[in-house]
Amino acid sequence: MKGWAALAQVLLVGLLAGVAPAQKPPDKGPEKLPESVAACLACHDDTQLSVKLKDGSTMRLHVDPQEFVRSVHGAQLVCTDCHARYEQNHPSGATFASRRAYAIASYETCKKCHFDTYTRTLESVHYELLKSGLDAAPVCTDCHGAHTIQNPHEKRAMVSRSCATCHGDVYRRYAASVHGKALEEGGNQDVPACADCHTHHQIQPPGSTQFRLGSPQICIRCHGDARLMAKYGISATVAQTYLADFHGVTASLTRGASVAPQQVVVTCIDCHGVHDITSPRLRGAEAMKASVAAACARCHAGASPAFPAAWLSHWEPSLRHAPLVFLVQLFYKIFIPFVVIGLVLQVLLHLYRVSLGR
């Protein structure tokens, strides 16, 4: 009996092992890397490995195998896709005057695979600064890294933190705004990050007149999306009401034209701010009215605090909001067609009478 019991235990253990869930395979480690990459990491896995540059500074040459594997290039590229082969003189940073000179030279390396993106950067304000001799202007590796490149579309907060390297003051204002808090603290992927407004690579000077006149279109991409705005209980008519307003019409007509800086019109950012945007709900009605009044006074000298009351804000006229305007509009929607139809009918009847010879 003991023999049968032992056999039953063995069979039970085998049966359970057969139905047990498969174990998750271990993460891809350095031993699974291509042979050429493993050969490079045999030296570059050394945390003390470094090289002295011509200006006397030191550049670390250590590459963390695990971080490289987890990068977007880890499963697609080998070291020699970006760096020369060892037998080809194996040039290193030591051939450059400084770490910055090496980083700028690497800018051309990315072009081999990302040519379309590279050409867009040539039209950006960053490249113009680089071309003018400002070596501190960012290149690809400043924003994306070198051996730890992650997918920039997965974590939009990463894009904001990349910009913060140079634009620290702007980033701190953004992080305290209604958009920044939602993204950084709540992980909300619906709100805009830096690149959503300024684009990723073809970045234009934000202080230019054309960028300012085109800024409403940037806001409308989100605030004109009815489904997205319904998710947060925000009216999607802000775009329509602005574009139908005098300021919005003027901005649309002047966009793309040669406009002098003093001829710019009121856009979204004049009332709501740029990087320090706060929710009108949190600011309160009175604080928002005071802010709008201050914005109006910049162009309308001597405007009283009640000046914005003549504006319907972003509400469309209804029986609840601006009922008098709504009723006048309704009257004209009925009256004008009635007059036009009556006029056309009168002309037709007159022509009919003439055709009968009476």
C-alpha positions in Angstrom: 0.0 0.0 0.0 2.9 2.3 0.8 4.2 1.7 -2.7 0.9 2.6 -4.3 0.6 5.8 -2.1 4.1 6.9 -3.2 3.2 6.2 -6.8 0.0 8.3 -6.4 1.9 11.2 -5.0 4.4 11.1 -7.9 1.5 11.1 -10.4 -0.3 13.9 -8.6 2.9 16.1 -8.5 3.4 15.4 -12.2 -0.2 16.3 -13.0 0.0 19.6 -11.1 3.3 20.4 -12.8 1.6 19.8 -16.2 -1.2 22.3 -15.5 0.9 24.9 -13.6 1.2 28.2 -15.4 4.4 28.6 -17.4 7.0 30.7 -15.7 7.8 34.1 -17.2 11.0 33.9 -19.1 13.8 35.9 -17.5 14.5 39.3 -18.9 16.9 39.5 -21.8 20.3 39.8 -20.3 23.7 40.6 -21.7 24.4 37.0 -22.4 21.5 37.1 -24.9 22.8 40.0 -26.8 24.4 39.7 -30.3 27.9 38.5 -30.2 29.3 41.9 -31.5 27.4 43.8 -28.8 28.7 41.4 -26.1 32.2 41.9 -27.3 31.9 45.6 -26.9 30.3 45.3 -23.5 33.2 43.1 -22.4 35.1 46.4 -21.9 32.3 49.0 -21.7 30.6 47.2 -18.9 33.4 48.4 -16.7 32.0 51.3 -14.6 35.5 52.8 -14.3 36.2 52.9 -18.1 36.7 56.5 -19.3 38.8 58.6 -21.7 40.5 62.0 -21.3 39.6 64.5 -24.0 41.8 67.2 -25.5 40.4 69.9 -23.2 41.4 67.8 -20.2 37.9 66.7 -19.2 37.0 63.1 -18.7 34.2 61.2 -20.5 32.8 58.0 -19.0 32.6 55.1 -21.5 30.5 52.8 -19.3 27.4 51.3 -20.9 24.9 49.5 -18.6 23.9 46.3 -20.4 20.5 46.1 -18.9 19.6 49.7 -19.7 20.8 49.2 -23.3 18.6 46.1 -23.6 15.6 47.9 -22.3 16.1 50.8 -24.8 14.3 51.0 -28.1 17.6 50.3 -29.9 18.5 47.3 -27.7 16.7 44.7 -29.8 17.3 46.4 -33.2 20.8 47.8 -33.4 24.3 46.7 -32.6 27.1 49.0 -31.4 28.7 49.3 -34.8 25.6 50.7 -36.4 26.4 54.0 -34.6 30.1 53.5 -33.7 33.0 52.5 -35.9 34.3 48.9 -35.7 37.2 48.2 -33.4 39.4 47.2 -36.4 38.7 50.5 -38.1 41.0 52.5 -35.8 38.2 52.5 -33.2 38.0 56.3 -33.0 36.8 57.6 -29.6 35.9 60.8 -27.9 39.6 61.4 -27.4 39.7 62.6 -31.0 37.4 65.5 -30.1 38.2 68.7 -28.3 35.4 68.3 -25.7 32.4 66.2 -24.6 30.2 68.8 -26.3 32.0 68.5 -29.6 31.6 64.7 -29.5 27.8 65.1 -28.8 27.4 67.5 -31.7 29.3 65.2 -34.0 26.9 62.4 -33.0 24.0 64.5 -34.4 24.9 63.2 -37.8 24.8 59.6 -36.7 21.1 59.7 -36.0 20.5 60.9 -39.6 21.3 57.5 -41.0 18.1 55.9 -39.7 16.0 59.0 -38.9 16.5 61.1 -42.0 13.0 62.6 -42.1 13.2 63.6 -38.4 16.7 64.9 -39.0 15.5 67.2 -41.8 12.7 68.6 -39.6 15.3 69.6 -37.0 17.1 71.6 -39.6 14.1 74.0 -39.6 14.0 74.4 -35.9 15.1 77.2 -33.7 17.5 74.9 -32.0 19.4 74.2 -35.2 19.5 77.9 -36.0 21.1 78.5 -32.6 23.6 75.6 -33.2 24.4 77.0 -36.6 25.1 80.4 -35.2 27.7 79.0 -32.9 25.8 78.2 -29.7 27.2 74.8 -28.8 24.8 74.5 -25.9 21.8 74.2 -28.3 20.3 70.7 -27.9 20.9 67.9 -30.3 19.3 64.4 -30.5 21.1 62.8 -27.6 20.4 65.8 -25.2 16.7 65.0 -25.4 16.6 61.2 -26.1 19.8 60.0 -24.5 22.4 57.7 -26.1 22.2 54.1 -24.9 19.1 54.4 -22.8 16.7 55.8 -25.4 13.0 55.1 -24.6 9.9 55.4 -26.8 9.1 59.1 -26.5 5.4 58.4 -27.1 5.0 56.1 -24.1 5.8 58.7 -21.4 4.9 62.2 -22.4 6.2 63.5 -19.1 9.6 62.4 -20.3 9.4 64.9 -23.1 8.6 67.7 -20.6 11.6 66.7 -18.4 13.9 66.7 -21.4 12.9 70.3 -22.1 13.4 71.1 -18.4 17.1 70.5 -18.8 17.5 73.8 -20.5 14.1 75.5 -19.9 14.0 75.0 -16.1 12.0 78.1 -15.2 9.5 77.5 -17.9 9.1 73.8 -16.9 8.5 74.8 -13.2 5.7 77.1 -14.3 4.3 74.3 -16.5 4.5 71.7 -13.7 2.4 74.0 -11.5 -0.2 74.6 -14.2 -3.5 72.7 -14.6 -1.9 70.8 -17.5 1.4 70.1 -15.8 -0.2 68.8 -12.5 -2.5 66.5 -14.4 0.4 65.0 -16.3 3.2 64.9 -13.7 1.1 64.1 -10.6 -1.8 62.2 -12.1 -0.2 60.6 -15.2 -3.0 62.0 -17.4 -2.0 61.4 -21.0 -4.8 63.6 -22.4 -3.2 66.9 -21.4 -0.6 68.6 -23.6 3.1 68.3 -22.9 5.8 70.6 -24.4 6.0 68.9 -27.7 2.2 69.0 -28.2 2.3 72.7 -28.5 5.9 73.3 -29.8 6.2 70.1 -31.8 9.0 67.6 -31.3 11.6 68.5 -33.8 10.5 71.4 -36.1 10.3 73.8 -33.2 9.6 77.4 -34.1 10.6 80.5 -32.1 7.6 81.0 -29.7 8.1 84.7 -29.6 7.4 85.2 -33.3 4.2 86.9 -34.4 3.2 84.0 -36.6 3.6 81.5 -33.8 1.4 83.7 -31.6 -1.3 84.1 -34.2 -1.3 80.4 -34.8 -1.6 79.5 -31.1 -5.4 79.3 -31.1 -5.1 76.4 -33.5 -2.9 74.6 -31.0 -5.5 75.1 -28.2 -8.3 74.1 -30.5 -6.8 70.7 -31.2 -7.8 69.6 -27.7 -10.5 72.2 -26.7 -12.4 71.7 -30.0 -12.6 67.9 -29.5 -16.1 67.4 -28.3 -15.5 63.8 -27.1 -12.4 64.7 -25.2 -13.9 67.8 -23.6 -17.0 65.8 -22.5 -14.7 63.5 -20.6 -13.8 66.4 -18.3 -17.1 68.4 -18.4 -15.6 71.2 -20.4 -17.5 73.0 -23.2 -16.1 72.2 -26.7 -17.6 75.5 -28.1 -14.6 77.5 -26.9 -13.1 77.1 -30.4 -16.2 78.1 -32.3 -17.0 81.0 -30.1 -13.5 82.4 -30.3 -13.3 82.0 -34.1 -16.7 83.6 -34.5 -15.6 86.5 -32.4 -14.0 89.7 -33.7 -10.6 88.7 -32.3 -10.8 85.2 -33.6 -11.8 86.3 -37.1 -8.9 88.8 -37.2 -6.4 86.1 -36.0 -7.6 83.7 -38.7 -7.4 86.3 -41.5 -3.9 87.5 -40.5 -2.4 84.0 -40.0 0.2 83.3 -42.6 0.2 86.9 -43.8 3.0 89.4 -43.3 1.9 91.1 -40.1 3.9 93.7 -38.1 4.4 92.8 -34.4 2.2 95.8 -33.3 -0.7 94.4 -35.3 -1.2 91.2 -33.4 -4.6 90.4 -32.0 -5.9 88.8 -28.9 -5.4 85.1 -28.7 -6.1 82.4 -26.1 -2.8 83.0 -24.3 -3.6 86.7 -23.6 -6.3 85.7 -21.2 -5.3 82.2 -20.1 -1.6 82.5 -20.0 1.0 80.3 -21.6 2.8 77.8 -19.3 1.1 78.9 -16.1 -2.5 78.1 -17.2 -4.8 77.6 -14.3 -8.4 76.2 -14.4 -11.0 79.0 -14.5 -13.0 76.8 -12.0 -10.2 76.9 -9.5 -9.5 80.6 -10.0 -13.1 81.5 -9.4 -15.4 83.8 -11.4 -14.3 87.0 -9.9 -10.6 86.3 -10.3 -11.1 85.2 -13.9 -13.1 88.5 -14.6 -10.3 90.5 -13.2 -7.7 88.7 -15.3 -9.8 89.2 -18.5 -10.3 92.9 -17.6 -6.5 93.3 -17.3 -6.0 91.7 -20.7 -8.6 94.0 -22.3 -7.0 97.1 -20.7 -3.7 96.3 -22.5 -5.3 97.3 -25.8 -8.5 99.1 -24.7 -7.0 102.0 -22.7 -9.2 103.2 -19.9 -11.4 100.1 -20.0 -13.4 99.7 -16.7 -13.4 96.5 -14.7 -16.9 95.9 -16.2 -15.6 96.1 -19.8 -15.5 92.3 -20.3 -19.2 92.1 -19.3 -20.0 93.1 -22.9 -18.4 89.9 -24.1 -20.4 86.6 -24.1 -17.3 84.7 -23.0 -17.1 81.3 -24.6 -20.8 80.6 -24.1 -23.1 80.3 -27.0 -26.3 82.4 -26.5 -29.1 80.4 -24.9 -32.1 81.0 -22.6 -29.7 80.4 -19.7 -26.7 82.4 -21.0 -27.4 85.8 -22.6 -31.2 85.1 -23.2 -31.8 88.5 -24.8 -29.1 87.8 -27.4 -30.5 84.4 -27.9 -34.1 85.7 -28.5 -32.9 88.4 -30.9 -30.9 85.8 -32.9 -34.0 83.5 -32.9 -36.2 86.4 -34.1 -33.8 87.1 -37.0 -33.5 83.4 -37.9 -37.3 83.4 -38.5 -37.8 87.0 -39.7 -35.0 87.1 -42.4 -36.1 83.9 -44.2 -39.7 85.0 -44.0 -38.8 88.3 -45.7 -36.6 86.7 -48.4 -39.2 84.0 -49.2 -41.9 86.7 -49.3 -39.8 88.8 -51.7 -39.1 85.8 -54.0 -42.7 84.8 -54.0 -43.7 88.4 -54.9 -41.3 88.5 -57.8 -42.5 85.1 -59.1 -46.1 86.1 -58.9 -45.3 89.3 -60.8 -43.5 87.4 -63.5 -46.5 85.0 -63.7 -48.9 87.9 -64.1 -46.7 89.4 -66.9 -46.5 86.1 -68.7 -50.3 86.0 -68.8 -50.3 89.4 -70.4 -52.5 91.1 -67.8 
